[in-house]
Amino acid sequence: MSRSERKWDHIRYALETGQKRSTAFDDVQFIHQSLPNINVSDVTFHQEIGGLSLSSPIFINAMTGGGGEKTYTLNKQLAIVAKEAGLAMAVGSQMSALKDQSERYTYEVVRRENPSGVLIANLGSEATPAQAKAAIDMIEANALQIHLNVIQELTMPEGDREFSGALKRIEAIIKEVNVPIIVKEVGFGMCKETVESLSSIGVSAVDIGGFGGTNFAEIENKRSEKSQAFFNQWGIPTAISITEASHASKSVSILGSGGITSSVELAKGIALGASAIGFAGFFLKILVDKGIDALYEEISALHDELTIIMTALGAKSIQELQRAPLMISGQMHHWLNQRGIDTRTYSQRTIK
């Protein structure tokens, strides 16, 4: 099977399998504020994250590219939506275009459609500094996302089996490129120890890519004659992973992703410590099923609803929303306390 065919397999199976909805956000509840003391017009989304200036806490996360005409069309449409909605956008892994120049156009289209937007290049942790520079140049990227996908590779019939030296390779890229580096997990979550290790080498931001969204182990198992079903339930739920990451080094910005599909989950993710939230499979399904206009309307609704939620909590900014009081219960409470994170600090904090 060619790399291009495999890319389209991933998209097709992602749409078929959907999202697991095992994110642990149901274990998080905002504490109601009867006197928020702000107006809807007071709320602003603008912030600086890891060297990037963002006008929205929502970004379009890495999905596709390198799959020929079909992925070209999807990337073109996503770039159009990103431009109109004012969102940052990450492309899928560009290794296919570095190995096959005929696939470059499936990525280059995003900069052509969104000439002034924030675009994020993407490669795996096996990449060299030279490949990183080439990926950044390909789309004139504002940042580079390096993805970690050990479980996907182990489940993939043709996947990698060697993972040593990844931290050193990422560090080498950081030293050689002149854009912020974001390290992203692809759906199995990051623990606080991983975030600490990445912080120690100068990573600007991490995208925890938590369990509960598109499940690449399940996708690869569908492609394989011999299923490794034990990986289908492997990982750290998104809400828990955001919280773990936020208790690591404060020098790293936290991005949250993995199965988030609503404004209230978006708000909870930020309140748990994320500065921005990535949407991938949820947006892709809307785009494929209903088209560009429907996706733009969904993003507009997410922005409007997040503004309303922040007003109810008395949070004028993303930074204030990160201090909103929360109650954490259930599996998430048990997990965090077992990991030495005192959940009472969330219930006793205040925006004021």
C-alpha positions as CSV (number, residue, x, y, z in Angstrom):
1,M,0.0,0.0,0.0
2,S,1.3,3.5,-0.9
3,R,1.7,6.2,1.7
4,S,-1.0,8.2,-0.2
5,E,-3.4,5.3,0.1
6,R,-2.6,4.9,3.8
7,K,-3.3,8.6,4.4
8,W,-6.8,8.2,2.9
9,D,-7.4,5.0,4.9
10,H,-6.7,7.0,8.1
11,I,-9.3,9.6,7.1
12,R,-11.9,7.1,6.0
13,Y,-11.6,5.0,9.2
14,A,-11.5,8.1,11.4
15,L,-14.9,9.1,10.0
16,E,-16.2,5.5,10.4
17,T,-15.0,5.0,14.0
18,G,-15.9,8.5,15.2
19,Q,-14.8,9.6,18.7
20,K,-14.8,7.6,21.8
21,R,-16.3,10.3,24.1
22,S,-14.2,8.9,27.0
23,T,-12.6,12.2,27.7
24,A,-13.4,12.4,31.5
25,F,-15.0,15.9,31.1
26,D,-18.2,14.6,32.7
27,D,-16.2,14.5,35.9
28,V,-15.7,18.3,35.8
29,Q,-18.3,20.8,36.8
30,F,-18.1,24.6,37.1
31,I,-19.0,26.2,40.4
32,H,-21.8,28.7,39.6
33,Q,-21.2,32.4,40.2
34,S,-24.4,34.4,40.9
35,L,-22.4,37.7,40.8
36,P,-20.0,37.4,37.8
37,N,-19.8,41.3,37.7
38,I,-18.9,41.4,33.9
39,N,-20.7,42.0,30.6
40,V,-20.7,39.9,27.5
41,S,-18.9,42.7,25.8
42,D,-16.0,42.4,28.3
43,V,-14.9,39.0,27.1
44,T,-11.9,38.7,24.9
45,F,-10.1,35.7,23.4
46,H,-6.8,37.2,22.3
47,Q,-3.6,35.8,23.8
48,E,0.0,34.9,23.2
49,I,0.9,31.2,23.3
50,G,4.5,29.9,22.9
51,G,5.4,32.8,20.6
52,L,2.2,32.8,18.6
53,S,-0.4,35.5,18.7
54,L,-3.9,33.9,18.6
55,S,-7.3,35.6,18.3
56,S,-9.2,32.4,19.2
57,P,-8.6,29.6,21.7
58,I,-9.9,27.2,19.1
59,F,-7.5,25.8,16.4
60,I,-7.9,23.3,13.6
61,N,-5.7,20.4,14.6
62,A,-3.6,18.1,12.3
63,M,-5.6,15.9,10.1
64,T,-4.5,15.3,6.6
65,G,-2.3,15.9,3.6
66,G,-0.2,13.7,1.3
67,G,-3.2,11.7,0.1
68,G,-3.6,13.1,-3.3
69,E,-6.5,15.1,-4.7
70,K,-8.9,14.1,-1.9
71,T,-6.7,15.4,0.9
72,Y,-5.8,18.5,-1.2
73,T,-9.5,19.4,-1.3
74,L,-10.0,18.8,2.4
75,N,-6.9,20.9,3.3
76,K,-8.1,23.7,0.9
77,Q,-11.5,23.8,2.6
78,L,-10.1,23.7,6.1
79,A,-7.7,26.6,5.2
80,I,-10.7,28.6,3.9
81,V,-12.6,28.1,7.1
82,A,-9.5,28.9,9.2
83,K,-9.1,32.2,7.4
84,E,-12.8,33.2,7.7
85,A,-13.0,32.1,11.4
86,G,-9.6,33.5,12.4
87,L,-8.3,30.1,13.6
88,A,-4.8,28.7,13.6
89,M,-4.4,25.5,11.6
90,A,-2.1,22.6,11.8
91,V,-1.6,20.3,8.8
92,G,-1.1,16.6,8.9
93,S,2.4,14.9,8.7
94,Q,4.4,16.3,5.8
95,M,6.8,13.4,5.6
96,S,4.9,12.1,2.6
97,A,5.6,15.3,0.7
98,L,9.3,15.3,1.7
99,K,9.6,11.8,0.3
100,D,7.3,12.4,-2.7
101,Q,7.5,15.9,-4.2
102,S,4.2,15.3,-6.1
103,E,2.3,15.5,-2.8
104,R,3.6,19.0,-1.9
105,Y,0.5,20.7,-3.4
106,T,-1.8,18.9,-0.9
107,Y,-0.1,21.0,1.8
108,E,1.0,24.1,0.0
109,V,-2.7,24.9,-0.6
110,V,-3.2,26.0,3.0
111,R,-0.9,29.0,2.7
112,R,-2.2,29.9,-0.7
113,E,-5.8,30.0,0.8
114,N,-4.8,31.6,4.1
115,P,-1.8,33.9,3.3
116,S,-1.8,35.8,6.6
117,G,-3.0,33.1,9.0
118,V,-1.2,31.1,11.7
119,L,-0.2,27.8,10.1
120,I,1.5,25.0,11.9
121,A,3.8,22.5,10.1
122,N,3.9,18.8,11.1
123,L,6.4,16.0,11.2
124,G,7.0,12.9,13.4
125,S,9.8,12.6,16.0
126,E,12.0,10.7,13.5
127,A,12.5,13.9,11.5
128,T,15.9,15.6,11.1
129,P,16.5,19.3,11.4
130,A,16.8,19.6,7.6
131,Q,13.5,17.9,7.2
132,A,11.9,20.2,9.8
133,K,13.2,23.3,7.9
134,A,11.8,21.9,4.7
135,A,8.4,21.3,6.2
136,I,8.3,24.8,7.7
137,D,9.3,26.3,4.3
138,M,6.7,24.3,2.4
139,I,3.8,26.1,4.0
140,E,5.7,29.2,5.4
141,A,4.7,27.9,8.8
142,N,4.5,30.0,12.0
143,A,5.3,27.0,14.2
144,L,6.2,23.3,13.9
145,Q,4.2,20.5,15.4
146,I,6.2,17.3,16.1
147,H,3.9,14.4,16.8
148,L,4.4,11.4,19.0
149,N,2.5,8.3,17.9
150,V,4.2,5.3,19.5
151,I,0.9,3.4,20.0
152,Q,-0.2,4.0,16.5
153,E,3.1,2.9,15.1
154,L,3.1,-0.3,17.2
155,T,-0.4,-1.1,16.1
156,M,0.2,-0.2,12.4
157,P,1.3,-3.3,10.4
158,E,4.0,-1.3,8.5
159,G,4.7,0.9,11.5
160,D,8.0,1.8,13.2
161,R,9.5,-0.4,15.9
162,E,12.3,1.8,17.1
163,F,11.7,4.8,19.3
164,S,14.9,5.5,21.1
165,G,16.5,9.0,20.9
166,A,13.3,10.9,20.2
167,L,14.0,13.5,22.8
168,K,17.5,14.2,21.4
169,R,16.1,14.5,17.9
170,I,13.5,17.0,19.0
171,E,16.1,19.0,20.9
172,A,18.3,19.1,17.7
173,I,15.3,20.5,15.8
174,I,14.7,23.2,18.4
175,K,18.3,24.3,18.1
176,E,18.2,24.6,14.3
177,V,14.8,26.1,13.5
178,N,13.5,29.6,14.1
179,V,9.8,29.0,14.9
180,P,8.2,27.7,18.1
181,I,8.1,23.9,18.5
182,I,4.9,22.2,19.7
183,V,5.1,18.5,20.6
184,K,1.8,16.6,20.1
185,E,0.5,13.2,21.2
186,V,-1.8,11.7,18.7
187,G,-4.6,10.5,20.9
188,F,-3.2,8.7,23.9
189,G,-2.5,11.6,26.2
190,M,0.6,12.9,27.9
191,C,1.5,12.5,31.6
192,K,3.2,15.2,33.6
193,E,6.6,13.4,33.4
194,T,6.5,13.5,29.6
195,V,5.8,17.3,29.7
196,E,8.6,17.8,32.1
197,S,11.0,16.0,29.8
198,L,9.9,18.1,26.9
199,S,10.2,21.3,28.9
200,S,13.7,20.5,29.8
201,I,14.8,20.7,26.1
202,G,13.0,24.0,25.4
203,V,9.7,22.9,23.8
204,S,7.4,25.9,23.5
205,A,4.1,24.1,23.9
206,V,2.6,20.6,24.2
207,D,-0.6,19.4,22.7
208,I,-1.6,16.5,25.0
209,G,-3.8,14.8,22.4
210,G,-5.8,12.9,25.0
211,F,-7.7,9.7,24.8
212,G,-11.4,10.0,23.9
213,G,-11.2,11.4,20.4
214,T,-10.2,9.7,17.1
215,N,-8.6,6.4,18.1
216,F,-5.6,5.6,15.9
217,A,-5.1,2.2,17.5
218,E,-8.6,1.2,16.6
219,I,-8.1,2.6,13.1
220,E,-4.8,0.7,12.6
221,N,-6.5,-2.5,14.0
222,K,-9.2,-2.1,11.3
223,R,-6.4,-2.0,8.7
224,S,-4.5,-5.0,10.1
225,E,-5.2,-8.7,9.6
226,K,-4.0,-9.3,13.2
227,S,-5.7,-7.0,15.7
228,Q,-4.0,-5.7,18.8
229,A,-7.2,-4.8,20.5
230,F,-5.6,-4.2,23.9
231,F,-4.5,-0.8,22.6
232,N,-8.0,0.3,21.7
233,Q,-8.6,1.4,25.3
234,W,-5.0,2.6,26.0
235,G,-4.3,6.1,27.1
236,I,-5.0,9.0,29.4
237,P,-8.4,10.7,29.0
238,T,-8.2,14.2,27.7
239,A,-9.4,16.1,30.8
240,I,-7.0,14.2,33.0
241,S,-4.1,14.7,30.6
242,I,-4.6,18.5,30.4
243,T,-4.6,18.6,34.2
244,E,-1.5,16.4,34.6
245,A,0.3,18.6,32.0
246,S,-0.7,21.8,33.8
247,H,1.2,20.5,36.9
248,A,4.4,20.2,35.0
249,S,6.7,23.1,34.1
250,K,5.0,26.5,33.9
251,S,7.4,27.4,31.0
252,V,5.4,25.2,28.6
253,S,2.0,26.3,27.2
254,I,-0.6,23.5,27.3
255,L,-2.8,22.8,24.3
256,G,-5.7,20.4,24.7
257,S,-7.2,18.1,22.2
258,G,-8.9,14.7,22.0
259,G,-12.6,14.2,21.6
260,I,-13.8,17.7,22.5
261,T,-17.0,18.5,20.7
262,S,-18.8,21.3,22.6
263,S,-18.4,24.8,24.0
264,V,-18.7,23.6,27.6
265,E,-15.9,21.0,27.1
266,L,-13.9,23.7,25.4
267,A,-14.4,25.9,28.5
268,K,-13.6,23.0,30.9
269,G,-10.4,22.2,29.0
270,I,-9.2,25.8,29.3
271,A,-10.2,25.9,33.0
272,L,-8.2,22.8,33.7
273,G,-5.1,24.5,32.3
274,A,-5.1,24.5,28.5
275,S,-4.5,27.8,26.7
276,A,-6.1,26.6,23.5
277,I,-8.1,23.6,22.3
278,G,-7.7,21.7,19.1
279,F,-10.5,20.2,17.1
280,A,-9.9,17.6,14.4
281,G,-12.2,14.7,13.9
282,F,-15.3,16.7,15.0
283,F,-14.6,19.4,12.4
284,L,-13.7,16.9,9.7
285,K,-17.0,15.0,10.0
286,I,-19.0,18.3,9.8
287,L,-17.0,19.4,6.8
288,V,-17.4,16.1,4.9
289,D,-21.0,15.6,5.8
290,K,-22.3,19.1,5.6
291,G,-19.8,21.3,3.9
292,I,-17.8,24.5,4.5
293,D,-20.7,26.7,5.5
294,A,-21.9,24.3,8.2
295,L,-18.4,24.1,9.7
296,Y,-18.0,27.9,9.8
297,E,-21.4,28.1,11.5
298,E,-20.3,25.5,14.1
299,I,-17.1,27.4,14.9
300,S,-19.1,30.7,15.2
301,A,-21.5,29.0,17.6
302,L,-18.6,27.6,19.7
303,H,-17.2,31.2,19.9
304,D,-20.6,32.6,20.9
305,E,-21.3,30.0,23.5
306,L,-17.8,30.2,25.0
307,T,-18.4,33.9,25.4
308,I,-21.6,33.3,27.2
309,I,-20.0,30.6,29.5
310,M,-17.1,33.0,30.3
311,T,-19.6,35.8,31.2
312,A,-21.5,33.4,33.5
313,L,-18.2,32.6,35.3
314,G,-17.0,36.2,35.4
315,A,-14.0,35.5,33.2
316,K,-13.0,38.3,30.9
317,S,-10.0,36.5,29.4
318,I,-8.6,33.1,28.7
319,Q,-6.2,33.6,31.6
320,E,-9.1,34.3,34.0
321,L,-11.0,31.3,32.8
322,Q,-8.0,29.2,33.7
323,R,-8.6,30.3,37.3
324,A,-12.4,29.5,37.4
325,P,-13.4,27.3,40.3
326,L,-14.2,23.7,39.5
327,M,-15.4,20.5,41.2
328,I,-13.7,17.3,40.1
329,S,-15.2,14.0,40.9
330,G,-15.4,10.4,39.8
331,Q,-12.6,8.6,37.9
332,M,-10.8,11.8,37.3
333,H,-10.7,12.7,41.1
334,H,-9.4,9.2,41.9
335,W,-6.7,9.3,39.1
336,L,-5.4,12.8,40.0
337,N,-5.2,12.2,43.7
338,Q,-3.4,8.9,43.1
339,R,-1.0,10.9,41.0
340,G,-0.4,13.4,43.8
341,I,-2.5,16.2,42.4
342,D,-4.8,17.7,45.1
343,T,-8.1,18.4,43.4
344,R,-9.3,20.7,46.2
345,T,-7.1,23.5,44.8
346,Y,-9.6,23.7,41.8
347,S,-12.6,24.0,44.0
348,Q,-11.1,26.6,46.3
349,R,-9.6,29.0,43.7
350,T,-11.2,32.2,42.5
351,I,-11.0,34.5,39.5
352,K,-11.3,37.6,41.6
